[in-house]
Amino acid sequence: MQKLISSFGLVAVLCTQTALAAINIPSNGSDGALVVAENTVIDLSLASTNRWDADNSARPGTGTYDADKWAVVFHYTSVSIEAGATVTFINHPSGAPVVWLVQSNVTINGTVCLDGEDGRIAPYLSKPGPGGSRGGAASFGAGAGYGDGFGVGGGGTAGANTTPSGGSYGSNGVGPRTGGQYGNASNMPLIGGSGGSGRHGHPDDGGGAGGGAILIACSSVLSIGGAVTANGGSHNYWASGGSGGAIRLVCETLSGAGDVLAQGGKNGNQGIGGNGRIRIERVTNTTNDDSFAVAPDPSVVELGDGDTPLIWLPTNGPTVQIVKIGGNDAPADPRAGFGAIGADVTLPQVTSTTVVIETRYVEAESAVTVRATPRSNGNYTEVPATGAPEVISENEPVLRWTVNVPVQDGYSAIQVKVVRP
């Protein structure tokens, strides 16, 4: 049967574009909107200690520190950094990096700065950006000599009156004794840069600190007309620069014509810090390619609309932790304080000590290396684990590795690096 439409009838037709679902960012918005119109310092030490996904509406804007994730997490509804305004940070006592989980748009026309501090005059150590590591000490006098940079990629020297080395991370620093590269292109887990070494013979020759680490994840548009920086600190005189840190950006649409920088610190042609790592994950890119500057070159991942990006390592992701030093239990959430805070572990006067490392979901064929970096008066040492690890559990698996590490009087930082096969 033919269907007739009378000549006086009007047929309305609405053509619609298929709606695109934003990516899924797990933000509860309990820290409210971050609006910055003038230079602002965010004090990470004010964060409450809780799970990363806890509701923070009772203390909005202060964030939550999750020791298991080792991150200070903010749940914003939106973020706006106005032109001419700079956001900087005071480190959490744990030294943890920063995570912004945002329900809607992020607009950065000013600057978000997680740069490491430039080298300092002895006896002070340069401070890193959140998630980074300190620079090495300058010589202060008899019994208080220079120190190497901190972090698993911290730069060192070959001895008194030798050229210092810049910190390493995504690339090696410049110098004869760099700490070597670490981390991965995904920036998971999130960790910052390493410090450059100080130099013997002058109290001004402190090394620059490592750049910090930040994850900015928003469900809609991330617009950068200003800058996000996690550069390493530069060095004074003949010391060395810290390495750049880590920046990870996750969004539906990336736009703007600004700068995203995680470069090594420098001051002259020696002791230059290595570059950090930058990761960009987005569905759509509308940046001005002629003026949107990213350095070093980023790792880029194309997301699908409606995706749920991985914010944290999965439950079966690899982890590593120092569990004992010299027979003493190491704290699950170490603070690595020098001086006023007190040591995480105190040892009698010894020349070496055993360090026990526990790994999960790490292969027994992995290379496990322990690094001890003195506060001053000496060079860092790196000792690899040898022999088969002890199997604690075959299900995950859980393995324990024991390494005998040289130590000296005074404070030292103990860190471990795992390279999987």
N, C-alpha and C positions, 0 to 999 in steps of 0.2 A: 504494500500500500504506500502510495506516495504521500508524503507529509507536506502540506502547504503552509506557508507563512504569509499572513495577510500583509498587504503593502504598507499598512500604517504601523506595523509593529516595529519596535526598536530592539535590537539585540545588543546588549552591552558585553563587551569582551575585555577582560583584564589579563594582560600578559605580565607575569611576574618572573623575576629571576629567582632561581632556586636559592634559598637561604643557606648560608654557610655557617656551620656550627664552629664556635671558637674552640681552640684547644683547651684541654681541661687542666687547670692549675689548682692544686689542693690548698687554696687559701680560704680561711674562715673570716678574713677581714677584721679581726679583733683588735688590730693596732690602728685602725681607722685610716684616714687619708693622710699621706705625707705631703705637705705643701711647704716648700722652702723658698722664701723670698730674699733671704740674706744669708751670709755665711753662718753655717750651723755645724756644731760638733755633736755627733751621736755617741753617747757614752755606753758602750757595750757592757760595761760592768754592772749596769743597772738592770740587766735582763734577769728575770726570774728563772730558776732552774726547774725545768719541766720537760715533758715530751714536746717535740717540735710542732705537733699539731694541736697543742693545748689552746684553749680559749684564753686570750690575754686581755679581754675587755675590762677587767678590773684595774689594769695598769697599762692602758693603751699607749703605744709609741715606744715602749721600753724593750719589747722583744722577749724571746724565750731562749734560754740556753739549754740545748740538749747535749749532754755529755756523750751519749752513745753515737750521735751523729757528728759530734764535734763541730757544732755550728751555732751561731746566734741567729735565730729565725724571726723575721718580721712578717706578719700577715696584714698587708695593706689592702684597702679598697681601691686606692689609686695613688699614683706618685706624680708630683710636679715639682721639678727643680727649675726655678726661673733663671733667666739669663743674668749673669753677673754674680750668682750665688754659688758657693762651694760647700759641699758636704764632706766633712772629714770624720774620723772615728777615734775614740779612745778604746784601746784594746780591752777585751775581757781578760780576767786573770788567767784563763786557760790558753789565751792566744788564738782562739777559734776564729774562723772566717765568717763572712756575713752572707745570709740568704734572704732575699726579698721575694716573697710569694704574693702576687698582686692580682686582685680579682678583675680589674679592667685595664685601663691604659697606664703607661709609664711615659712621661714626657720629661726629657733631660735637656734643657737649654742652657743650664749652668754646668757645673762639674761635680762628679762623684769621684772622690780621690781616696785611693787606698795605697798611695805611694809609700815606699820605705823611706825612713829618715836618712839624711846625709850623715857621713861619718862624723863622730863626735870627738871632742877633746877628752883625753884620759882623765879620770878612770871610767868615764861613762861609756855605755854601749849604745849604739844607734838602735832606735826602736823600729820594728817592722810594721808594715800594714797588717791588718787583722788576717791571721792565717799564715803569715810569713815568719821569717827567722831573723835574729839580730845580726848586726855587723860585728866584726872582730874589734878587739880593744887596741888602742894605741899604747905605746910605751909610756909608763908613768914614772918609773924610777927603778932603783934597785929592788928586786923582788916583785916587781909588778910590770913585767914585760908585755910585749904585744901579744895579741891573740888571733886565732883564725876565725873565719866567719862561721856562723851557726847554720843549722839545716843540713840535710843529707847531701846537698850540693854546695855547701859552704866553701869558699875559697881559702887557700892556705898559702904558706910560704915554705921555702926549702930551708929556712934558717935565718939567723940575724943578717941584716943588710942585704937580703935578697929580694928580688921583685915579688910583690904580693900578687895574688890571683883573685879575679872577680868570682862572685858566686855564679853557680850554674843552675839551670832548670830545664827549659825546653831546648836550650842550646848551651854549649859550654862557655863559661867565662874565659877571659883572656888571662894567661899567666902560666907558670910552670907547674902549678899544683892545684888544679881545679877539682872540685868535688864530684863532677860528673853529672850527667843528665838523669832525670827521674820523672815520675808522673806519666800521664798518658793523654792522648788526644781528646778523650771524653771529658776531662776534668772531673772525673769521679774516681776516688773521693776528691773533694775540693781541698786544695792545699796551695799555699803561696810560695814565694821565692826564698832563696837562701842568701845569707850575708856574704859580703866580701871581707877579706882579711885586713887586719891592721898591719902597720909596718914598724919594725924595730927602729928605735933611735929618736923618735920625735913625738911629743905628747899630742900634737895635732893630727897625727896620722891614723885616725880611726876608720874602719871600713864602713861602707854604706850597708844599710839593712835591705832585706828582701822585700819586694812588693807584696801586698796582701792578696786576698782572694775573695771574690764575690760571685754569687749567682743571682741574676735578676730574671725572674720568670713571671710573665704576665699573659693573661688569656686573650688579650686583644693587641693593640698597637704599641710597640716600643719605639718611640721617636727620640733620636739622639741628635740634637742640633748643637750641643755643647761637647762634653767629653766624659768618658769613664776611663780612669787611669789606675793602673796598679804597677807603676814603674819602680825599679830598684833605686835605692838611694845612691847618690854619687859619693865619691871619696874626697877626702881632704888631702891636698899635697900629693904624697906618693903612696897612699893606701889604695884600696880597691873598691869597686862598686858592687852593690848587691844585684841579684838577678831580678828580672821582672817577675810578677806574680801571675795570678790566674783570673781570667774573666770569662764567665759563661753566661750567655744571653739566650733566653728561650721565649718565644713569642709567636703570635699568629702572623703579625706583619711587622717587619723591621723597616723603619724609614728614617730620613734625616740626612744631614750632611756634616756630621760631627766627627769626633775622634774616639777610637777605642784602642788604648795603648797599654802594653805590658812589656816595656823595654828595659834592658839592663842599665844600671847606673854607670856614669862615666865622668871623667874629668881628665882629659889628656888621652894618651895613646896606650897606656898600660893599665892593667887591673880592671878592664871593663867588664861589667857584669853581663851574663848571658840573658837572652830573651826569656820571657815567660811563656804562657800558653793561653790561647783564646779559642773559645768554642762558641759557635753560633748555630742555633737550631730554630728554624722558622718555616712557616708555610709559604709566605709571600715576602719578597724583597722589593721595596720601592725606594731604596736609598739612592742618592745621587752618587753614582759610581765615580764621578770625576773629583768629588770632594769629600766623600766618606772615607776617612783614613783608618785602617786597621793595621796595627803593627805589634807583634809579628803577624805573618799570614795566618788566618784562622783555619780551624777545622770546621767545616760547614756540613750540616745535616738538614736535608729537606724533610719537613714534617708533613703529614697529611692532615687535612682539615678535620677537626674533631678528635685528633689524637690526644692521648694522655702521656706526656713526656715523662721519662724516668727522672725523678728528682734526686733520689738516693740510690745507692747500690742496692741491688735486690738482696733478699734474705740469704741467698746462697752465693753472694758475692764474696770475694777474698778479703780477709781482714788479718791484721797483724798487731800484736801487743806485747810489750815487755812485761813479764809477770813477776820476775825476781831479779834482784841485783845483790850479789854477795850474800845470798841466802835470805835476804829481806824481801818481803812482799812489796812490789812496786804498786803505787796507787793506780786505780783504774782511770782516774782523771788527773794526771800529773799537771803541775803548774810550772815546772822548770824555772823557779824563782832563784835569783842569785842574791843572797844577803838577807834583807829584811824579812822576806817571806819565809825563808828557811828552805832547806833542801827537801826534796821528795823522799830521798833515801840517804841515810848517813852511814858511812863506813869507817872502820878503824883505819889507822895509817897502814896502807898496803900498797904494793906496786902493781898488783893486778887483781881482777875480780871476775867472778862468773856472772854472765848475763843469760837469763832464760827467756826465750821468746816463744810465744804461742801463736800459731797461725790456724786459720779456718778456711776451708775450701782453697787451699794452696797445695800444689803438687810437691811431693817429696823430692823431686828433681830440681826444685827452685833454688836460686842462689840467694842466701840470706847473709847479710853483712851488717855488723854492728859498728857504729862510729862513736868514738868518744872525743869530744871537743872541750879542752880546758878553757876556763874563763879568761885566763891569761897565762903567760909564761910557758908557752909551748905549742906544739903542732897537734892537729887532730890525728888520730890513728883509726884505721879501718881494719877489722878482722873478720874474715869470712867464716861461716859455720862449716865444719868439716864432718864427714861421716853422716850416717843415716839418722834422721830425727826420730825421737820417741813417738810412737803412735798412741795418742790418748783415746781417740775414738776413730773408728774406721768409717762411720756413717757420714760425717760431714766433709772431709775428715778433719780431725783436730790433731795437730802435730806440735811437738815441743823440740826446740833447738837450743843447745847450750854452747856458748862462746866464751872463751877466756880473754878478757880485754885489759890491756895496760891502763893504769890510772895514775894520777899524780896528786899531790896535796892540793887542797883547795877545791873549788867548784868545777865540775865538768858536766856537760850535757851528754846524755846517752840516747842515741837514736838508732833505729833499725830500718834497713831498706830490703825489700824483697823483689827480686826479678823472676818472674815466672817463665818457664820454658816455652 
